[in-house]
């Protein structure tokens, strides 16, 4: 993640800490609760963008939804940084874990499957050379 983002998060956390009238424990909980508020605003923007409230009609745009999603991300990063001074490392490690887990769950592209099967046969039948194959001697 861009180091500028973490610098901005650090500045936001420092500013919030300076302005806080709560104990550190209460402030931590309130920053975690802020996520729920922001997610609710995403929901309100989606409802507004789709006109699902017949009394109000269309009140938001999909750009508004995008902005609200960014607010969720900002709030999550601030909450994470509030929990640990090493937020960037925690985030990077978790991102690597999620990438690895999702890569393991995705099927290989067909050409990769063929290449892998040719390199590592699973059964004795698959290990037999195909017609026209030559041994490298």
N, C-alpha and C positions, 0 to 999 in steps of 0.2 A: 504494500500500500504506500502511496506517496507520503514521504516524510512530512510534507507541508500539511497534510490532513492531521497528523498526530500533533504537530506544532499548534495548529488551530484548536484541537481538542484540549491540549494542555492550557492554552490561554483561556478557553471557555471555562474549564474546571477551576482555574485560579480565580477568574472573575466571579464565578458562582460562589466559591468558597469565601471570597472577600465580602460578598453581599449577604451571605447567609446569616440568619438569626437563630438557626437550629443547631442542636448538638451534632457532632459528626455522624453519630448513629442515625439520627432522624433524617439528616440531609441525605445520607446514603439510601435510606428507604424511599424518600421522596423522589430521588432521581430515578430509582427503579420504577416507581409508580408513574413517573412521567411518560414512560414507554406506553403504558396503557392509554393514557390520554392521547398520545400521538397516533396510536393505532386506531383509536376511535375516530380521530379526525380523517384518517385515510378512508374509513368506512363511510363517514358522512360525505366525503368528496366523491366517492364512487356512487353513492346513492344520488347525489346531486348531479353527477355527470350523466347518469343514465335516466334521470327524471323519475325515479321510482317513488317519490313522494308526490302523489297527484295534486296535493294542495299547493306544493311549491313549484313543481315542474323541474326543468333543468336549471340548476343553480351553480354548477361547477363545470369545469372543463377537465379533460384528461391531463392537461398540463398542471392543473391544480392537484390532481391525484399524484402526479410525479413529485411535486413540491412537498406534499404531505409525506410521501414515502421517504424523501430525503430527510425530513424532520425526524422520522422514526430512526433512521440510520444515525443521525447526529446525536439523538437522545441515547441510543444504545451505546455509542462510542463514549459519550460523557459518563454514562453509568458504569461502563467497564473501566474507564480510567479512574473513576471514583473508588472502585473496588480494589484496583491494583495500580501501582505506579509503572508496572511493566506491561501495560495494556497492549502495546504494539507487538510484543513478543507473544503474549497469550493469543491475540487475534491471528497472528501469522501461523502459529502452531495449529490452531483450530482450523484455519483455512486449509492448511496442508492436509490435515486429517480428513476433512470433508472432501477435498479433491481426490485423495487416495481412495476413500470409501466409494465415492461415486464412480471413479474410473474402474474399480473392481466390479461394480454392478452393471456397467455398460457392456453390451456385446461388442466384440471386435468387428471392425469393418470386414466385409467378405474377403477382400484380398489379403488382409492380415491373417484371417482364419486359415486360409489356404496355405500361406507361407508358414505359419506356426505348425499346422498339421504336418506339412512336409518336413519340417525341421525336427519335430518331436512326435513320432507316431505313437498312438495310444495302444494299439493291439498288434499282435504278431502279423495279422493280415495286412495292416497298414504299413508294417515295416518292410514288406516285400517290395522289391524294385518294380516300378511300372514299366510297361512295354516301351522299349527304346532307351531306357535309362542305362547309363554306363557307370562302372565303378572307376573312381579316380585312382588308377594304379600306374 
